Amino acid sequence: MDLARRRVRRRLAQAAGIPVAVLSAIFALLIPLGFVSSSFSVLDPATYEGLKAGEPRDDLRSRLPVFTRDGPPDGAPAAPRGQDCVYYTMKTDSARAYRLCFARDRLVSKTVVPTP
């Protein structure tokens, strides 16, 4: 009887411990990944100023950060209809972002969102 109780306790501990260990490992991987992706989505102000409407997207790729933000900052206006917009982090203000909008693979607008 004592042996059976120990086995049950061990299996209960395993049943609870394994999911906790897996979730801990997932979070341990996601936290650094989130930091890395956010730091690689920062667009330099001088680069932003140098972007010109009409430039092909392919020509801009080498000047833009590797990653974009996950989405627009809170309070940003909706993207213009028919345009594909991407967002980049600003060095000095995490509440705002650079928004670059493309139509037919050409830069059609660049703005800072949300506007104060």
N, C-alpha and C positions, 0 to 999 in steps of 0.2 A: 504494500500500500504506500509506504514512504517513497519507494522508487518511482511509482506511478505519479505521485505528486511532484516530485522533482522534475520528471520529464515534462509534465504539463506546464510547470513554471518556466522551464527552459524554452519550450516552444512558444509560450506567450511572450516571453522576453524577445525571442527572435522575431516573432510576428510584429511586435511594436518597434523593435530596434532597426530592422532592415529598412522600412520606409523612412524613418528619421534619418538614417545614414545616407540614403539615396537623395533625399531632399537637401540635406546639408551639402552634399557634393555638388548638386545642381546650383545652389546658391553660391557656393564657393567659386564656381566657374562663371556665373552670370555677373557678379559684381565687378570683377576686373574687366570683363568683356564690355560692360556698359561704360565703364570709365574710358577704356581705350577707344570705343567707337565715338563717344562724345568728344574726346580730345582730338580725334582725327576728322571731325566735321567743322573745325574752325576755319573760317574764310578770312584771310588777311584783308584789312581795309584798303590797302593800296591795290590789291588784286581786284577787289570789288569795284573800286573806282575806275579801273582800267577796262572793265567789261563794256562792250558796246552793243547796242541793239542791232540785230541783223547778223551777228556773228553765228556761224554754224556751231551746233552743240559739240561736234567732234573736235573742232578747233579749241574749244574751251576746256575740254576734259583735262588736258595736261596742266592747266592753271588752277583747277578747282581741287578741293580736298578729296581724299579717297572716299569718305563717307558723307552722307547727308544726315540732317536731323531726322528723328523718327516722324516728325510732323511739325505743323506750325505751332508757334507759341500760343498760349492762351490769349484770346481776344483778337487774334489775327483775322482780317477779313477773308471771306471765301475767295478761292482762286478764280480768276476770270474764266468765263465759259469758253471751252475749246482750247484751253491752255494747260500744259503739263508743268506744274510748278514744283520746285525743289527748294528746301530750306537749309541754310547753313548757320552755324553758331557764330555769334559775334564775340570777339575777344573780350570786350569791355562790358557787355550787357547780356546776361543770360536770359532776361525776360523778353528780349527782342531777337529777331533773326533777319538775316538777309534772305530775300525770296527772289529766285530767278525763275521766270516763266518762259516757256518755250512753246512755239507753235510751228508745226512742220519742221521740227529739228533746228529752229533758229531762235536765238534769244530775242524775245519781243518786249520784255520789261524786266526791270530790276528795282526792287523796293526794300525798305526796311519795315518789317511788321512786328508787332502791331505798332501803328503810329501813335505817339503819345497824345 
